[in-house]
Amino acid sequence: MTAHAAALRAPQQDRSRATRRRLLEAAVECLAEVGWNGSTVAVVAERAGVTRGAAQHHFPTREDLFTAAVEYVADERLAAVRASAEQLPPAGSGRTEAVVSMIVRLYTGPLFRAGLHLWVAAATEEALRERIVALENHVGRESHRAAVEFLGADESVPGVRETVQATMDMARGLGLANLLTDDGPRRAGIVRQWAGLLETALAGGRPSC
C-alpha cells in the first residue's frame, strides 16, 4: 500500500470505528430503556443515526450486535471500576465506605441495567447464553480482584474472600432493587452500615503496618 492510499484509508477506518462505537452505545441504551424484545437492529440503527444496512455491515445478525454489546458493557463496567479507584481516599478512615459505594455504583447504573436485560434474554436465547455467562464470570472475577486490591485485604485469612464476595452480592441485590424505584437514601444507609461491618471483618485480613 502506498503512503497516499494509507492516508486515504485512515479516515475511513476512523469513521468505521466511530460508527461501530455509536451502534454499540445505542444497543446498550436500547437494552437499558426498552429491553431485549424492543431492541431490534432497526431500532438501534435509527438511534445510532446510521442505516440498517450500515449496522448489518458491522453486525450481520441481531445476535452479533448484542453479543458485541455485551462485550462493550463488560469493558465499560471494568473501566468504571478502575476509573473510580483514582477518586478513592487514601488508606484510613473513609476508604472502606468509599470502596463499598464504588462497588454499589457499579451495580446500580445504566450499564448494569443493560446487562441485566441481556441476562434475562440469555435464559431463552441459546446464541447469547454461553458468551454472556463467560463475560459475566470475567467481569465478576475482575471486580472481585479490584475490590480486594482497593480494600487492601488479605484473602489468605479465613473468611476474607467470602466477606468480599458477600459485598459484591449485596451490591448486585441493591442494583436489582433499584430497577423499580430509586432507593438512594435507603441504599446510602445500608452502605454505611455494611462498610462498618466490612471494616471489622477485614481487620485481620490486612497486612500489618
Secondary structure as a PSIPRED ss2 file (coil, helix, strand):
# PSIPRED VFORMAT (PSIPRED V4.0)

   1 M C   1.000  0.000  0.000
   2 T C   1.000  0.000  0.000
   3 A H   0.000  1.000  0.000
   4 H H   0.000  1.000  0.000
   5 A H   0.000  1.000  0.000
   6 A H   0.000  1.000  0.000
   7 A H   0.000  1.000  0.000
   8 L H   0.000  1.000  0.000
   9 R H   0.000  1.000  0.000
  10 A H   0.000  1.000  0.000
  11 P H   0.000  1.000  0.000
  12 Q H   0.000  1.000  0.000
  13 Q H   0.000  1.000  0.000
  14 D H   0.000  1.000  0.000
  15 R H   0.000  1.000  0.000
  16 S H   0.000  1.000  0.000
  17 R H   0.000  1.000  0.000
  18 A H   0.000  1.000  0.000
  19 T H   0.000  1.000  0.000
  20 R H   0.000  1.000  0.000
  21 R H   0.000  1.000  0.000
  22 R H   0.000  1.000  0.000
  23 L H   0.000  1.000  0.000
  24 L H   0.000  1.000  0.000
  25 E H   0.000  1.000  0.000
  26 A H   0.000  1.000  0.000
  27 A H   0.000  1.000  0.000
  28 V H   0.000  1.000  0.000
  29 E H   0.000  1.000  0.000
  30 C H   0.000  1.000  0.000
  31 L H   0.000  1.000  0.000
  32 A H   0.000  1.000  0.000
  33 E H   0.000  1.000  0.000
  34 V H   0.000  1.000  0.000
  35 G H   0.000  1.000  0.000
  36 W H   0.000  1.000  0.000
  37 N H   0.000  1.000  0.000
  38 G H   0.000  1.000  0.000
  39 S C   1.000  0.000  0.000
  40 T C   1.000  0.000  0.000
  41 V H   0.000  1.000  0.000
  42 A H   0.000  1.000  0.000
  43 V H   0.000  1.000  0.000
  44 V H   0.000  1.000  0.000
  45 A H   0.000  1.000  0.000
  46 E H   0.000  1.000  0.000
  47 R H   0.000  1.000  0.000
  48 A H   0.000  1.000  0.000
  49 G C   1.000  0.000  0.000
  50 V C   1.000  0.000  0.000
  51 T C   1.000  0.000  0.000
  52 R H   0.000  1.000  0.000
  53 G H   0.000  1.000  0.000
  54 A H   0.000  1.000  0.000
  55 A H   0.000  1.000  0.000
  56 Q H   0.000  1.000  0.000
  57 H H   0.000  1.000  0.000
  58 H H   0.000  1.000  0.000
  59 F C   1.000  0.000  0.000
  60 P C   1.000  0.000  0.000
  61 T C   1.000  0.000  0.000
  62 R H   0.000  1.000  0.000
  63 E H   0.000  1.000  0.000
  64 D H   0.000  1.000  0.000
  65 L H   0.000  1.000  0.000
  66 F H   0.000  1.000  0.000
  67 T H   0.000  1.000  0.000
  68 A H   0.000  1.000  0.000
  69 A H   0.000  1.000  0.000
  70 V H   0.000  1.000  0.000
  71 E H   0.000  1.000  0.000
  72 Y H   0.000  1.000  0.000
  73 V H   0.000  1.000  0.000
  74 A H   0.000  1.000  0.000
  75 D H   0.000  1.000  0.000
  76 E H   0.000  1.000  0.000
  77 R H   0.000  1.000  0.000
  78 L H   0.000  1.000  0.000
  79 A H   0.000  1.000  0.000
  80 A H   0.000  1.000  0.000
  81 V H   0.000  1.000  0.000
  82 R H   0.000  1.000  0.000
  83 A H   0.000  1.000  0.000
  84 S H   0.000  1.000  0.000
  85 A H   0.000  1.000  0.000
  86 E C   1.000  0.000  0.000
  87 Q C   1.000  0.000  0.000
  88 L C   1.000  0.000  0.000
  89 P C   1.000  0.000  0.000
  90 P C   1.000  0.000  0.000
  91 A C   1.000  0.000  0.000
  92 G C   1.000  0.000  0.000
  93 S C   1.000  0.000  0.000
  94 G C   1.000  0.000  0.000
  95 R H   0.000  1.000  0.000
  96 T H   0.000  1.000  0.000
  97 E H   0.000  1.000  0.000
  98 A H   0.000  1.000  0.000
  99 V H   0.000  1.000  0.000
 100 V H   0.000  1.000  0.000
 101 S H   0.000  1.000  0.000
 102 M H   0.000  1.000  0.000
 103 I H   0.000  1.000  0.000
 104 V H   0.000  1.000  0.000
 105 R H   0.000  1.000  0.000
 106 L H   0.000  1.000  0.000
 107 Y C   1.000  0.000  0.000
 108 T C   1.000  0.000  0.000
 109 G C   1.000  0.000  0.000
 110 P H   0.000  1.000  0.000
 111 L H   0.000  1.000  0.000
 112 F H   0.000  1.000  0.000
 113 R H   0.000  1.000  0.000
 114 A H   0.000  1.000  0.000
 115 G H   0.000  1.000  0.000
 116 L H   0.000  1.000  0.000
 117 H H   0.000  1.000  0.000
 118 L H   0.000  1.000  0.000
 119 W H   0.000  1.000  0.000
 120 V H   0.000  1.000  0.000
 121 A H   0.000  1.000  0.000
 122 A H   0.000  1.000  0.000
 123 A C   1.000  0.000  0.000
 124 T C   1.000  0.000  0.000
 125 E C   1.000  0.000  0.000
 126 E H   0.000  1.000  0.000
 127 A H   0.000  1.000  0.000
 128 L H   0.000  1.000  0.000
 129 R H   0.000  1.000  0.000
 130 E H   0.000  1.000  0.000
 131 R H   0.000  1.000  0.000
 132 I H   0.000  1.000  0.000
 133 V H   0.000  1.000  0.000
 134 A H   0.000  1.000  0.000
 135 L H   0.000  1.000  0.000
 136 E H   0.000  1.000  0.000
 137 N H   0.000  1.000  0.000
 138 H H   0.000  1.000  0.000
 139 V H   0.000  1.000  0.000
 140 G H   0.000  1.000  0.000
 141 R H   0.000  1.000  0.000
 142 E H   0.000  1.000  0.000
 143 S H   0.000  1.000  0.000
 144 H H   0.000  1.000  0.000
 145 R H   0.000  1.000  0.000
 146 A H   0.000  1.000  0.000
 147 A H   0.000  1.000  0.000
 148 V H   0.000  1.000  0.000
 149 E H   0.000  1.000  0.000
 150 F H   0.000  1.000  0.000
 151 L H   0.000  1.000  0.000
 152 G C   1.000  0.000  0.000
 153 A C   1.000  0.000  0.000
 154 D C   1.000  0.000  0.000
 155 E C   1.000  0.000  0.000
 156 S C   1.000  0.000  0.000
 157 V C   1.000  0.000  0.000
 158 P C   1.000  0.000  0.000
 159 G C   1.000  0.000  0.000
 160 V H   0.000  1.000  0.000
 161 R H   0.000  1.000  0.000
 162 E H   0.000  1.000  0.000
 163 T H   0.000  1.000  0.000
 164 V H   0.000  1.000  0.000
 165 Q H   0.000  1.000  0.000
 166 A H   0.000  1.000  0.000
 167 T H   0.000  1.000  0.000
 168 M H   0.000  1.000  0.000
 169 D H   0.000  1.000  0.000
 170 M H   0.000  1.000  0.000
 171 A H   0.000  1.000  0.000
 172 R H   0.000  1.000  0.000
 173 G H   0.000  1.000  0.000
 174 L H   0.000  1.000  0.000
 175 G H   0.000  1.000  0.000
 176 L H   0.000  1.000  0.000
 177 A H   0.000  1.000  0.000
 178 N C   1.000  0.000  0.000
 179 L C   1.000  0.000  0.000
 180 L C   1.000  0.000  0.000
 181 T C   1.000  0.000  0.000
 182 D C   1.000  0.000  0.000
 183 D C   1.000  0.000  0.000
 184 G H   0.000  1.000  0.000
 185 P H   0.000  1.000  0.000
 186 R H   0.000  1.000  0.000
 187 R H   0.000  1.000  0.000
 188 A H   0.000  1.000  0.000
 189 G H   0.000  1.000  0.000
 190 I H   0.000  1.000  0.000
 191 V H   0.000  1.000  0.000
 192 R H   0.000  1.000  0.000
 193 Q H   0.000  1.000  0.000
 194 W H   0.000  1.000  0.000
 195 A H   0.000  1.000  0.000
 196 G H   0.000  1.000  0.000
 197 L H   0.000  1.000  0.000
 198 L H   0.000  1.000  0.000
 199 E H   0.000  1.000  0.000
 200 T H   0.000  1.000  0.000
 201 A H   0.000  1.000  0.000
 202 L H   0.000  1.000  0.000
 203 A H   0.000  1.000  0.000
 204 G H   0.000  1.000  0.000
 205 G H   0.000  1.000  0.000
 206 R C   1.000  0.000  0.000
 207 P C   1.000  0.000  0.000
 208 S C   1.000  0.000  0.000
 209 C C   1.000  0.000  0.000
